[in-house]
Amino acid sequence: MPRLILLLWSACLLISTIAHAQVRALAPKDDAAATDSKFSLTIYSTADPATFDPQQIAEERQANPAYKIPGYGVVRETRKIPLVAGENQLKFTNVAAGIDPTTVSFKSLTAPDSTAVLEQNFEYDIVSPDKLLEKYLGKSVIINRKQESRPGERTLPETIEAKLLAFTPEQLVLETNNKQLPVQMIPRTHDITEIKLFELKTGLITKPTLVWKLNTDRAGDHDVLVSYQTDNITWRADYTLVINKDDAAADLSSWVTLVNESGAAYPEAKLKLVAGDVRRLRPDREVARPMGGGGGFAGAAADTGFKEKSFFEYHLYTLGRPTSVANNSTKQIELFPAKANLPVSKTYVYSGYEPEAYSPQADTNRDIRGAFNKKVDVYLQLKNSEKNNLGIPLPAGRIRVYKRDDADPKQAGEAGGTPEFIGEDKIDHTPKDETLLVRIGSAFDVTGERKQTNFTEEGRTITESFEIKLRNHKKEAVQVIVKENLYRWSQWEITAASEKFDKHDSRTIHIPIQVKPDEEKTITYTVKYTW
């Protein structure tokens, strides 16, 4: 099949001399050449940093061209085009295949007051092998097929001139001049070496094209601005955090990952990224929620990196230099210069039971659904403040955490030790002076155990007791936050507790516990629910 598709495409070009002349005649003389175009590109993202994978997106698009990647962009392009006084027809090619034609706007920058758009069309019936065959149903075609030959002999291909009656991915149905076999079904296999078409007046085009009928009082060259929204372009922030040997400080760097599957390239474009919850109506009533950010910073290398500013209720990141964004590509650009020696702290959290959801009514089932967890999670905490040498907007993205192995030799110009990967998480948009809490994995030497020790129900009251054990097999003491979810009902009271606790929210308490080296610590509490 791939070879057949290639042959069909070749059929568009390898036809008779007359057909070639017709192709040249059909080429629009008033097409606005894109050789002198200047681009401005603003990209929005609806990608989930936890699941956003550029390589997977590319593979998904190849397997399913109808798949839309989570994001969109606003393209602004200026071109210099010649216009005559009066009515003109202008064809604008090389636009994104993912264009939303309802967002297109056209403006003459040279004579805005005397140039008016009368009609606007978007032509997207793109040529393909099957579309070409569809246009030739009921028309004559010439098909060349391989013939079997003996070793050492050269056999010319079989030529069939016939009327195309129908076709499927597997076969062609032909009407021939053979009176004994007037209808033939030919398999669409590699035996077909060539399909010749007599003409190309099919109405198909090779590229998506915007067509305007416009009127102007001014003849000559015009600088025109065309803008539109396009799907299948997106971005994500990627962070790298490298902590020191004491787990007390870290270096932070960040990159922007751009993915362009829009069907167009944007050479030497002025690039902007929007961070914030921008509402965009979709045909399926989906609301696009791009990644967010806050605060302000100047990008890498002063005037050439990203600069951030508040923009309405969002934040705008503008690259200080032009950059080329190729079609079907992934590109990375530094978001801000690396920040060194940021204070961090390590936190252990034990959550023995996480309910899937809270019930709309009191949960009176004595048996707790699901097994208790024994893992103690490890978090890194980082204050996004100027005092901590940060205090910049951090758009939502994926953060990967590394730690240097000091046993490795020091490399020239680098800190000692090879950075080894120790975990990753996603972060939401984090304005300055907020705290980042990054979950990087579960502790190997710190474990937890939880069990229900009592359950009674009397009328509209439940009393329940738990015992929680923490074991520390490390050589140093650890501070663990025991997180308990009080999921049975919203009205509750802790009637007994072996340790002090904090009410974190309406359904959760936190119990901070220090566990000494090689110690087992036991915590108990009783909760009473009423409704």
C-alpha positions, 0 to 999 in steps of 0.5 A, spaced: 500 500 500 505 505 501 508 504 494 501 504 491 500 511 495 507 513 492 505 511 485 498 515 485 501 521 488 506 520 482 500 520 477 499 527 479 505 529 476 507 524 471 501 525 466 501 527 459 504 534 456 497 537 455 495 535 462 502 539 465 500 545 461 493 545 464 496 544 471 501 551 470 494 554 467 491 553 474 496 555 478 493 562 481 497 568 478 494 572 484 497 568 490 501 572 495 508 569 495 510 567 502 517 568 501 517 575 505 513 573 510 514 575 517 510 571 523 508 573 530 506 566 534 502 566 541 501 559 543 496 557 549 496 550 552 491 545 555 496 540 556 496 536 563 504 536 565 503 529 568 501 526 561 504 530 556 509 527 552 511 530 545 514 523 542 507 520 544 503 526 541 507 525 534 506 518 534 498 519 536 498 524 530 501 519 525 496 513 527 490 518 527 491 525 523 484 527 527 487 527 534 488 534 536 494 535 541 492 539 547 493 547 545 492 552 540 496 558 537 494 565 534 498 566 528 499 573 525 503 573 518 505 580 514 506 579 507 507 584 501 502 583 495 501 587 489 494 589 488 490 593 482 485 598 483 478 596 484 476 588 485 482 583 487 482 576 488 487 574 493 489 567 494 493 566 501 497 559 501 502 556 506 497 557 512 496 552 518 492 546 516 489 546 523 486 553 522 479 555 525 477 559 519 472 563 523 477 567 527 481 569 520 482 577 519 485 581 514 488 588 514 491 592 509 497 596 513 498 600 507 491 603 506 487 600 511 481 605 510 481 604 503 481 597 502 475 592 504 474 585 504 468 583 500 468 575 501 472 570 505 473 563 503 477 557 506 479 552 501 481 545 504 479 540 499 486 537 499 489 532 494 490 525 496 490 519 492 483 516 494 480 523 492 483 523 485 480 517 484 474 519 487 474 525 482 475 520 476 469 516 477 466 515 470 472 517 467 477 514 463 484 512 466 490 508 464 493 503 468 500 500 467 501 493 471 507 488 472 507 482 468 510 475 470 517 474 466 521 468 465 529 469 468 533 473 463 527 476 459 524 483 459 517 484 459 513 490 458 508 492 463 500 491 461 497 497 459 489 498 461 485 503 458 478 503 462 473 507 465 473 507 473 467 505 476 468 504 483 474 503 488 476 501 495 482 500 498 483 493 496 481 493 488 479 498 482 473 496 478 474 498 471 469 498 465 473 496 459 472 495 451 473 487 452 466 485 450 468 478 453 470 481 460 467 488 460 468 489 467 474 487 471 476 488 478 483 489 479 487 488 486 490 495 488 497 491 489 504 493 488 503 490 481 500 496 479 506 500 477 502 507 474 496 510 474 495 515 469 490 521 469 488 525 463 486 531 466 487 535 473 481 539 473 478 536 479 478 542 484 483 539 489 488 543 492 495 542 494 495 546 500 490 549 505 488 556 502 485 562 504 481 566 498 479 573 499 475 578 494 477 585 496 476 592 493 482 597 494 482 604 491 490 604 491 494 600 486 501 597 488 504 593 493 501 593 500 503 590 506 497 586 509 496 582 516 493 576 516 491 573 523 488 566 525 487 561 531 490 554 529 489 547 533 495 542 534 500 547 537 502 547 544 507 548 550 509 546 557 514 548 562 520 543 564 524 544 570 530 540 573 532 540 580 538 538 583 539 537 590 546 537 594 548 532 598 545 534 605 538 535 601 538 542 604 539 546 597 538 545 590 539 548 583 533 550 579 533 550 571 527 551 566 526 550 559 519 551 555 518 545 550 514 547 544 510 542 540 508 544 533 503 539 529 499 545 526 501 543 519 505 550 518 512 552 519 513 559 522 520 561 520 524 567 524 517 568 528 516 573 534 514 568 540 509 569 545 507 564 551 500 565 555 500 562 562 493 563 565 486 560 565 483 563 558 476 561 556 475 558 549 469 555 547 469 549 543 464 545 539 464 540 544 463 545 549 470 543 552 473 549 556 481 550 554 485 551 560 492 553 559 498 553 564 498 558 569 503 563 572 505 569 576 510 574 578 515 577 573 522 575 571 527 577 565 529 571 561 536 568 559 542 572 556 538 579 558 534 581 552 534 574 548 531 570 553 523 570 555 521 576 559 514 576 563 509 581 565 502 581 567 497 581 562 490 582 564 488 576 569 494 572 565 501 572 564 505 573 558 512 570 556 515 574 550 522 571 547 527 577 546 529 574 539 526 571 533 526 563 533 524 558 527 518 553 529 518 548 524 512 543 522 512 536 526 517 538 531 519 539 538 523 545 540 526 547 547 528 554 549 530 556 556 525 559 560 529 563 565 537 562 567 539 557 572 538 559 580 543 556 584 543 554 592 536 555 593 534 552 600 529 546 600 527 541 606 525 534 606 518 532 608 515 525 610 508 524 609 504 518 611 497 517 609 494 510 611 488 511 607 485 515 601 478 514 600 476 514 592 471 520 594 467 522 599 460 520 600 454 524 599 451 521 606 454 518 612 458 512 611 456 507 616 460 501 613 464 498 618 469 495 613 473 500 610 474 499 602 481 497 600 487 495 604 491 500 608 497 503 605 504 502 608 508 507 604 511 513 607 512 519 601 517 523 601 516 531 599 521 536 597 519 543 599 521 550 596 519 557 597 518 561 591 521 567 594 526 573 593 529 571 599 530 564 597 533 567 590 527 565 586 521 569 587 519 568 579 513 566 576 513 558 575 508 556 570 505 549 570 509 543 568 513 537 570 519 537 575 525 532 575 529 531 581 536 529 581 541 528 586 549 528 585 553 522 587 559 525 590 563 518 590 564 520 582 570 524 580 569 532 579 568 534 572 572 540 569 567 546 570 562 542 573 560 541 581 562 534 583 558 528 582 554 525 577 546 527 578 542 521 579 535 521 577 531 520 584 523 522 582 519 527 578 512 530 579 508 535 576 507 542 579 501 547 578 502 555 576 506 557 582 506 565 583 512 568 587 511 567 595 508 561 594 510 554 596 512 548 591 511 541 594 514 536 590 512 529 591 519 525 589 517 518 591 516 513 597 522 512 603 525 505 603 527 506 610 521 509 613 514 505 613 507 505 616 502 501 619 495 503 620 489 498 623 482 500 625 481 498 633 474 499 634 468 501 631 461 502 634 454 505 631 449 508 636 443 511 632 446 517 628 453 516 631 459 512 629 465 512 634 471 509 631 479 508 633 485 507 630 492 505 631 498 507 627 505 505 627 511 508 624 518 505 624 524 509 622 530 504 620 535 510 618 541 512 622 538 519 623 531 522 626 525 523 621 519 528 622 513 525 619 506 528 618 501 523 619 495 525 614 488 522 616 482 522 612 476 523 616 471 521 610 465 518 614 461 524 615 463 532 615 461 533 622 466 529 627 470 530 633 477 527 636 475 525 643 482 522 644 489 522 641 495 520 644 499 526 640 497 533 638 494 534 631 492 540 627 486 540 623 488 541 616 481 542 613 474 539 614 475 532 613 483 531 614 487 532 620 495 532 620 499 529 626 506 531 626 511 526 629 518 525 630 521 518 630 528 517 632 533 512 629 531 505 629 525 507 633 517 504 632 512 510 634 505 508 636 499 513 635 492 512 637 486 517 636 478 516 636 473 520 632 466 521 633 461 522 627 454 525 628 449 526 623 
